[in-house]
Amino acid sequence: MTSEPAYNVCLPRPEGYAHSFCLLELAELITYSLQDLGYDTTFRINDIDTGRRNIIVGCHLVDTNLIQHVPESTIVVNSEQIYDQDPFDWNRNIFAWAGRFETWDYSPRNVAAFAQRGLPDVKLLKIGHQPQLTRIEKSPNPDIDVLFYGSVTDRRTAVFEEIRRRGLNLITLFAVYGEERDAYIARSKVVLNMHNHAAEIFEVVRVHYLLSNSVAVVSEVNPSTSVSDFYSEAVVGVPYESLADECERLVNDEVARLECQQRGYEVISRYPQTAFTRELLS
């Protein structure tokens, strides 16, 4: 009888690079779903286990010189948007890893981009609800109107300024992750999600965790944004130019905001991550 494989989920963290932890919840999502499916699964930072099948979450962070030292059975997970103009030169790393190992990617648009570049076997990692990630205890009296976390660009700053002009209490965070970031989420009425790249792929890696914690999410969704139907239903999606309006509406309408929180959680709960992970392994 063939025994079930054991897995090790590895989150790379280059020395001095704190931003690896923006992928923590994605790595946990995969880890917990595998465990719930009955697989012996560990989670480690910067540690490959040669006795297990490894899943590297965030292959763009790993030096391609290490490819030859990684077991052939390894799975790599791409968490980044694939687009033509790559200021970080991450595409080169991503394509190098995807060319050697089984690859999972969260975006249908990315999967198509891989195929166009001669990598047709990349699998779609659908992202749903994992109960262990429902862990933020919301404040009964939130004092932050709008929270944004991520890099601050000119495009995003224009929206921030418009929100502040409306008298709303906006907090922006950068390089704040884990429990420290969660404490801000707990105090917030609305969390704002905006695009940062020209590919305009919905930021599901960021948003799934918010929905699993019943957070009202106002998200940029333009006509050209690539977003699944169920995430479209779960967030308040509006074009870039309407983001400030929608934030103001939800901040000032508690009934609508609570309905948004409840709807987001109910929608994502229909899609258990265990079903999506099982599909990838079949």
N, C-alpha and C positions, 0 to 999 in steps of 0.2 A: 504494500500500500504506500502510495506517495504521500509524504507528510506535507502539511500546509507550510508555505514559505513564511519565514520571519522577516520583518521589515525594520529598517532604521531610517527615520526621517531626519535629515541633516539640514540645518540652517547655517549657511556660510556667513561668517562675520570677519571680513578683512580687518587687520589690526587698525584700531582707531576709527573704524567706520560704524557709527551708531545706527545708521539708517537701515541696517539689516533687520532691525526689529520692527520695521513697518510690515514685514512679512511674517511676523510671529503668529498672528491669528490664522493665516493661511496654512502654515506648517502645523499648527495645533489642529486645525480642521481636518487635515489629512490624517494626522496621527490618531486622533480620537475616533474617526470614522473607521479606520483599519482595526482599531482595538474593539470597537463595537461589532464589527463583522467577525470577530473571533481570532484575528491574527495577533500573534505575539509581536508587538511593535514598540520600539524605543524612539525617543526624541533626543537629539544631541545637537550641540552647536560646534561646528568645525570638526566633526568627528565621523569618519567613515568606519563602518563595522564590516569587515570582510566575511564575517560569519552570517550576515544577513543581506537581504536585497535592499540596497540603499535608494532613497528618494531624496534628491538634492533640490531644495526649494530656493530658487533664485540663482540659476546657473550663470547669469550675467555677472555675478560677483566673484566667480571663481576663475583663477588664472588658467588659461587653456594649456599651459605647460603641464598641468596636473592630470590632463585627460588620460595619459598613458598609465597613470598610477591608480586609476579608478576601476573597480570591477566591471566587467562587460555587462553584467545583469542590471546595472544601475539605471534608474529612471531619473530624468531631469525635468524640473518644472520651470517653465518660463512664466514669469510674473510681469513682464514689461511689454509695453506697446511696441509693435514693429512698425516702423515708418521710415520713409526714404531719407530724411535728414536726421542723422543720429549724432547729436552733439556730444554724447558720452562714449561713442564708439562701442556701445553695448551690443549692437547687432552682430558685430564680428564674433564676440564671445558666444552669444546665443546660438548662432548658426554653427559654430565649431562644435559645441556640445551636442546640439540637435543632430548633427551629421554623424555622430558616433553612438548615441544612446537613445533608447526609447524616450520620447518627449511628450509631456502633457502641457497644454496651454489653455488658458481660461477664456480665450476670445475666438469666436468663429472667424473674425476678420484676420486675426493673427494666423490662424490655421491656414487660411487661404494664402496669406503672404508667404508662409513656409513652402506651400505647394508650388507657388510661382517661382520659388528659388530652388526647386529640385528636391524638396523634402516633403513628399506627399503623405507620409505616415504619421505625422504628428496627431495625437489624440486630443479631443476636446475635453478639458476638465471643467465640467459644470460645477458651479458652486452653490450650495444650498445651506440648509440649517443643520447645525450640530449642537445638541442640547447643552453640552459642557461649556459652550461659549456664551450662554445666557448667564451673565455673572455681574452685570453692572446694576447696582441698586440706585435707582433714580431718586434724586432729591425731590421731596414733596413741594419745595419752594425754590425752583430753579432761578438763579440770579443772573445767569448768562443768557442773553436773548439769542445770539447766533454764535456758534463756534465753527471755526475753520482750522484744520490742521494740515500742514503740507508746506511746500516751498512757496515763497511769495514772489510773484512775477508782476510785471506791469499790467498784464491782462487781468490778473486776479485783483490787484490793488485798486483798479478802477471800480470794481464791484464793491470792495470793502469801503471805499470812500462814499459810494452811493448809500450803502447801508448805514454808515455812521451819520450821514447827512439827515437821515430820517429819525435820528435820535435813539437808535437801537444800540444796545451794549454788545459790541462785537469783540470777541477774543480770537486772536490768531496764535497758533502754536507751530513751532518748527523744531524737529528733532526731539519731540516728546512722545514717548511710547509707553505701552504697557499700562501698569496700574496708575502711573502719574497722569497719563492722558485720559484714562478711564474716569478719573476723579473729575476732570473738566467736563467730560461727556455727561456725567451724572448731574451736573449743575446746569445743563444747557436745555433751552426750549427747542432749539432747532440746530441741526448740524448741516453745514453747507458743503456740497461737493461740486467741484469745478474741474473741467479739463485743463490739462497742462501741455498736451502734445497735439500736433496736427492730425494724428490718426483718429482722434475723436472716438475712442473706445470707452464705453461706460466703465467706471472704476469699481468693478464688482469686488475686487480684492479688498478694497477699503470698505465698501458699503455693506457687504453681507453681515459683518460683525455688528454694525449699527442696527440693522433690521432685526437681528437675533436678540437685540437688547431693547426692542420697542422704542427706538429713537426716531423722531420725525426728521426725515432727510429731504432737504431741498436740493435737487441735483440738476446740473446743466444737462439738458437733453435737447440737442438741436436736430433738425431734419436729417442731418448727415451722421448723427451719433449712432454707433453700433451698440444696441442694447437689447437684451432678451425681453420677451413679452412679460414674463412674470416680474422682472425687476421694474419694468415700466409701470406695472400696476402697484408695486410696493413703495415707490418713492413719489414725491411730488416733482415731476420732471418738467422743466420749462426751458425755453431758449435762453441763451446768455443774457440778452438784454432785459429779461424779465426776472432775473434772480433776486434782485433787491426787492421788487414788488412782492414776490411770493414769500420771501423771508418776513417782510413786514406784516403781510396778511396772517401768516401762521402765528407769529409772535403775539399778535393782538387778538387772535380768535382762539381761545383755549379749547372750545368744543371741536373746532376743525383740527386743531393740533393733536388732541387726544385721539380723534378718529384716525388721523394719519399714523400715529404711533401704533395703534391697534391693528390697522390694516396692514402695515408693513410686516409686523410680526406674524399675523395670520397667513399672509401670502408666502413668506419664506418658509414657514413651518410646514407648508404643503409639500415641500421638496427636501426630504431628508438627505443629508450628504451621504449616508450609507448607501442609498440607492445609486447615487452618481458614482461613488467609488467602486461599488460592486460592478457596475457597467464597464468601468475602465479596466478592471482586472479580468473580465470574462473573455 
